Amino acid sequence: MMGAHVKRGDTVLVIAGKERGKRGKVLVVLPNKRRVIVEKVNMIKRHQRPTQKLRQGGIIEREGTLNLSNVMVVCTKCDRPTKTGVQVLADARKARMCKRCGEIIDKG
C-alpha cells in the first residue's frame, strides 16, 4: 500500500481530465486503487435497483472516482494548488506542509 498526498477533508483542485479546474472537498481516499472521490466533481449516473437500503430504484447521480495524480492539494494559507512536503514538528510528529509558502496543511 502506498500513502496518498491527499487526505479526507482536504480541498483539492482537479488538474487534468474533463473536470479540470474544479475544486472540491475530498470525501474518500482509496490508496490501494490510487483513486479519490471529490465532492460534486466527476458526477456519474448509476442505474440502481431497489434494495433494503435504497427503497426507490432508478437512475441516481453520484460522484465517480478520480486518479490521485489528477488532483492537487490547495493550501489553506496561500489558496493555491501546491505540492506537499513532510516537516517534522518540535514534538517529533510529522505533518504535511505547503511547498510554496511553508504553511502546515494538517489540521490539529
Secondary structure as GFF3:
##gff-version 3
##sequence-region A 1 108
A	DSSP	beta_strand	11	14	.	.	.	ID=ss1
A	DSSP	beta_strand	23	30	.	.	.	ID=ss2
A	DSSP	beta_strand	35	38	.	.	.	ID=ss3
A	DSSP	beta_strand	43	48	.	.	.	ID=ss4
A	DSSP	beta_strand	58	63	.	.	.	ID=ss5
A	DSSP	beta_strand	65	67	.	.	.	ID=ss6
A	DSSP	three_ten_helix	68	70	.	.	.	ID=ss7
A	DSSP	beta_strand	71	74	.	.	.	ID=ss8
A	DSSP	beta_strand	81	82	.	.	.	ID=ss9
A	DSSP	beta_strand	84	88	.	.	.	ID=ss10
A	DSSP	beta_strand	94	98	.	.	.	ID=ss11
###
